[in-house]
Amino acid sequence: MSTPSTSTSTPLDDDPLGRERAHLASSRAALRAMREDVESLDISDVTANWVNAQILGRQIEDRIRALADLSDTPLFFGRLDYLHAPGAERAEGAEGERPQPEAADQKLYIGRRHVHDADGDPMVIDWRAPVSQPFYRASKKDPMDVGLRRRFGYTGGDLTAYEDEHLSDPEESARTSRLLQQEIERPRVGPMRDIVATIQPEQDEIVRSGLGGTVCVQGGPGTGKTAVGLHRVAYLLYAHRERLARTGTLVIGPNRSFLHYIEQVLPALGELSVRQATVDDLVAHVEVRDADDADAAVVKGDARMAEVVRRAVYAHVTMPTEPVVVVRGSRRWRVPAYELEEMVRELLDRDIRYGAAREALPQRIAHAVLVQMERSGEAPDDRVQDAVARNSAVKAAVKAVWPPVDPAKLVLRLLTDAEFLAEHAAGVLTEEEQKTIRWAKPVRSVKSARWSAADAVLIDEATDVVERTPSLGHVVLDEAQDLSPMQYRAVGRRCTTGSATVLGDLAQGTTPWATRGWAEALGHLGKPDAVIEELTAGFRVPTDVITYASRLLPHIAPGLTPVASVRENPGFFELRPVSDPAEVVAACEELLRHEGSTGLIAADTRIPVLAEALAAAGVTALSPGEETTHATRLTLVPASLAKGLEYDYVVLDDPRAIVDAEPDERTGLRRLYVTLTRAVSGLTVTHASPLPDQLGV
């Protein structure tokens, strides 16, 4: 391990750290030059029209933003010294990018983005390039032609240390990287940051898995599954940029606070085009103004509702009983009812979207008329067929046989018309289940209805039966264990022709409809062939904390592999009885003396009391989603919003209240498991009530 003096009086030839600092300075200068080159582009004479100019202008603005040099973020974090010059097959870059030239001295600096000098030669290699892969995967057993792997330590944006690992030296024993541990444990203030410097081999395999396949990552707290999913998006955008630029990418999170927490990760890696949304955003066909009770939400979220909705949509189709007579000039052309029925049945048998079939039917009728015209000696062309398809008699027949369907009105009728629901739920839902989801009072219109989130998903299902939902190239679904089968279907519709990365932890499922197993969930998503990977090495949660939280696993997820912390620092953990909120505030103040962020997590019902106690003590607290600063580092977090968030230190208030706030004990214990595992460096559990029995030894 090498941590040279920071003295600058030594000549660079004898000062390895000085040489690395000089390379960092040169690389930053090169990045500035790359950005200035883009800023100086004049597009006034290269665009044909205003629209093209606007599109090209936005592309240039995005490129300028992607080339931003973040002063407090290391431009490179490692170096690989190859024993031989990397081969062309490993030096290849992404789609459309020229191959990386061979380095004369076989030294490659690995960083967050590609940086080249004025001649186009690389000064920093993008971490996603194939030639960078050995930085994450090379080992003593398989050095991958790497003689030396060097990691760099930074303070802010200043390079302050380095550490060498000689992979080709059999005399040097394997050891845990001190700089890697420091980077993992580095205090955090503000939103989630990237982990490109700390990606582990098992994580790297998932990150670099191909675009064509769907991957499901089961990972306990602190295993880095969210970061892995985001970095996989960054990798796929690098390796398949042109394809994904056409089809699009989407990250789906559980709530707005979570999305705000992760929103800076991809921009820090130079990726600015990824959309972020919640499932509720995707299905926002109506305004959600109400919430279902648990029983109704479970039934509405059941995959069987898809069949009920499909039946209700296609029930609008009726078989024709009258012929269609088309008048053109002095001629009358008659299509008999039996022929119309054949057309309708053929379209139904093809099982295409309701709306697509409805658009095809007038063309089928018009074609039948054209056949009659040709038999009579006329020579009609496509324009005549289109005119016949628009004929008032044809349009009237189509409207009677295959009427338009409004998805929201259809779902409203299912939820308010007992006979209509019973007709289409027969053999699918029991009478008791039908009663559970029916609204007690009639509703006058779609706008006046008090829709729930589950209702919006049903409307989305009906919308897809009528008209196909556009598919994206890749979708990342985080905290997936909390989705209902119908929500999985809604997400799956967004990637029917693309792939997905599914992230979750079965032990953290806190909804009444929480996922029971990944195979079932992936079936609802439409990705039954997805590869399921499990991350069990904990990098974020300290050993003592995860060991304590894992006492709950036999009660909430029997058979699930506990997370094994690989942190050398066991972290800080304390159980502290308290008698009033002031003592909880005191625990927060103690933790705030440490560097980094602190979260005070409590049952939702306890938040007002704790907020009042914090205000009385003069302690400022943020809400989830508000960005912490060095001046304000405490966030007051309702337990219902804690999932996916991390803090250096956590005060967890009254575990019994968190359990009791949920509709059943298992869900309460799962919620408790989530809240116990939000700390990166230390956890204080304060409790006025007795701790749940399941936390006993």
MOFEN-V643840 format. One record per helix or strand of 3 or more residues. SS is the DSSP state (alpha for helix, beta for strand). FROM is the first residue (numbers start at 1). LEN is the number of residues. Records with the same first field share a line. If there is no record, write none. Layout:
SS = FROM-LEN, FROM-LEN
This chain:
alpha = 12-3, 16-24, 50-17, 88-4, 130-3, 134-4, 178-8, 201-7, 225-15, 241-7, 256-7, 264-5, 279-4, 294-7, 304-11, 337-14, 354-22, 382-8, 392-10, 407-10, 418-8, 431-7, 453-14, 480-3, 485-9, 506-3, 518-8, 543-14, 581-12, 604-13, 639-3, 655-6, 665-12, 693-3
beta = 76-7, 107-5, 122-5, 146-10, 158-9, 215-5, 249-5, 275-4, 324-5, 331-5, 474-4, 499-6, 531-5, 572-6, 598-5, 634-5, 647-7, 679-9
